[in-house]
């Protein structure tokens, strides 16, 4: 069985990831595609993030058509930084749990 799993892992299709796109590149792309103001796009993206965090903290999943579903979950062990421990995420604080996102 182990040899079969190794063979599947060796020959299955794999995604080669490119460089990560940052907020500025995303805002610039959307601005060029839509003709909207860059500051307005940036504000909408931050509000979307804040709204997703707000509903996840309340225990509700957020489904964004075409992007995925952002579902809250409880962290079992301290597995690294979370939005609540990162200083960049200052708007919402958790009540008694953290949230993870799966797209």
N, C-alpha and C positions, 0 to 999 in steps of 0.2 A: 504494500500500500504506500509506503514512504517513497519508493521509486516512482510510482505513478504520480504522486503529488509533485515530486521534483521535476518530472518530465512535463507536467502541465505548467508549472511555474516557468520552466525554461522556454517553452514554445508558445505560450499564450501571447496574444497581442498586448503590448504595453504602451502606455502613453509617455511620450517624452515631453516633460514640462519645459516651457520657455521661461523667460524672466517674468517675475511677478509684476503686475500692473499696479501702480500706486494711484492714490486719490487724484493727483494732478492730471495724470494721463487719462484717467477715466472721465474726469470733468471736461477736459479738452476734447475728447472724442465725442461725448454727448453734445457738447456745445456746437461743434462743427456739424454734427448730424441733424440737430434740431434748430439751430439758430437762436437758442435760448442763452441768456446771460450766464456766464460762468459762476458768479456768486449765487445766483438763484439755484443753479443745479447743485452746488456744494451744500447750500442750506437744506435742500430737499433730501439729499443723501444723508446728512447728519440727522435730520428729523426721522427719516426712515429707520436709521440705526437706533435712535432713541425710542421710537415707537415699538420696534421689535423687542428691545430690552425690557420695556415697560410691560408688555404682554407676557413675555417669557417669565419675568419675575412673578407675575400673577398666576403662573402655571398654565398659560394658554399658548398653544402652538400658533405660529404665524405662517400662513401659506401665501407665497408670492408666486403668482402664475408665471411659469417659464423660468423661475430662479430656484425654487425648491421650498421646502418647509423647514422652518427654524423651530425646533422643539426643545423645550426646557428639560433638563435632567438634573438629578442630584449627584454631586461629586462624591464618590465613595472615599477616595484617598486624595491627598494633596499631590496632584500630578503636574503641577507647574502653574504658570501665571493664568489667571482668569480675568475677565473684564473688571471684576470687583477689586482686584489687587493691583491693577495697572493704573498708573496715574493719569493716563490719557482718557480713561473712562470715568468722568467725574459727575455725570448728570444724575444717574440712578444708582442707588445703593440697595443691596439685597436685604430682604427681611430675615430669612433664615436659611436660604439655599442659593446655590449658584446655578447658572444656566449654561448649557452647551448648545452648539448649533450644528445641524447636519443638513447639508444641501443636497 
